[in-house]
Amino acid sequence: MRRQIDNLIDYTKMTLNLENYILRRHQIYKRDNLFNEISYTLSMEWFPEHLIDWDDPELNPDGAAIIEINIHTRKFVSIVFVGEKSFVKQPLLQRVAKEQVIQWIEQETELIYGEKFRLKQSTENEYLFIATWKDIRVYPPASIEVKFDHSNRLVFYSNQGYFPESSQIIQEKYRLTLAQVEELSFQQLKLINFPNNDSQSLHPLYAIEEIFVTNNGFETISYEPVTDEHQIVEVNKVIKWKTPLQDMFVAGNLTLTSEVSVEEALAEDRPKRLINITPVVQDRTFHAVKSLLRQKYPDESGEWRLQLLYRENNYLVAVVRQTDETNLVFKRKLTVFIDQNTFEVVNLVDNKVMLDTFKNYTQAGSPKVTPKETYERLKEHLTLEPVYVFDQSTGKYILCGKLDCQYGVDAITGKVIRLDEL
């Protein structure tokens, strides 16, 4: 087993031209994806020879290389030269241009440009590619980012997210138009309060909440960022109880590291998939969360709902939200970590502390424009872009239209503003 890791270290050194670098330390990590597939990666810290005596254990020097590679596929996950400074003598590419960068990525990832990824943006020495299927974006998103210094030396590489296979795509012709989803678009218009830290006030604003509309125009899929990393199970079940629990909840320590041993990563019987979150597991998790709420929030029966579940390391993670959400742009959320073997709650994260920052903010004013007036002003800014979206129920990517709007309307003045300027 040790030899296999040594071979991978040698492969990394040769492939990335690290002849004048020395391996300082390394670890192995376990990762999972949308399909509950488990992969194992080797993370390495390489120091330039002239900095091998660096003695700060908390901080790596500029020029150090932090590299992560999949143990079984030999594909690089990330390559980061600290401070975007490289002491590699031989550049990875003799010429840094779009064609050469794409060719190297295709060779490294075995992805096909124009089919599974395309260029989103670039500058002189930086390139950002996004996952696609035949030039249509996919969601959850995946990306490949590459940066070079002015001597054509690689200083940053990141391959993040899942690039779907053709067998996972349900292909069809895109048929949606904005006219078809006009009623739905109006329903997505929300009045929200944005905090203004300068005036310590909450300013009302109308905006379109982004959503995916299936190609038939009749169904929707919510936009949920947590699916970027894990397969989730949507529950959306309100939690009620008649009596509180008198027991005091005591939070335990979380072990969130995904580091594993060489033996586990290379064992023939190593876990290759996460265990599915079955209805039985969902039910036991629901009751664990319910018991927690009866202790921590005894007077709030019916005010919380278990939104979704996913696995992370050795925990089942439950996302719990309030049933009666405010108009504040930031929403109250509990993230509950549950032992996957005993179904006991280990710890929770409550974002109330962050939300309390705004509790003394004053309301800037009442809305002066109606939703109908607002929608008329936003119609010309609506977008409906084709996207292949991962569908939890089928385990496939289905064609949808992403309904979105980069603009909002000031509910007091009626002025149309760009949301990224807030």
Secondary structure, 3 states (H helix, E strand, C coil): CHHHHHHHHHHHHHHCCCCCEEEEEEEEEEEECCCCEEEEEEEEEEEEHHHCCCCCCCCCCCCCEEEEEECCCCCEEEEEEHHHCCCCCCCCCCCCCHHHHHHHHHHHHCCCECCCEEEEEECCCEEEEEEEECCEEEECCCEEEEEECCCCCEEEEEEECCCCCHHHEECCCCCCCCCCCHHHHHHCEEEEEEEECCCCEEEEEEEECCEEEECCCCCEEECCHHHHCCCCEEEEEEECCCCCCCCCCCCCCCCCCCEECHHHHHCCCCCCECCCCCHHHHHHHHHHHHHHHHHHCCCCCCCEEEEEEEEECCEEEEEEEECCCCCECCCCEEEEEEECCCCCEEEEEECHHHHHHHCCCEECCCCCCCHHHHHHHHHHHEEEEEEEEEECCCCEEEEEEEEEECEEEECCCCCEEEHHHC
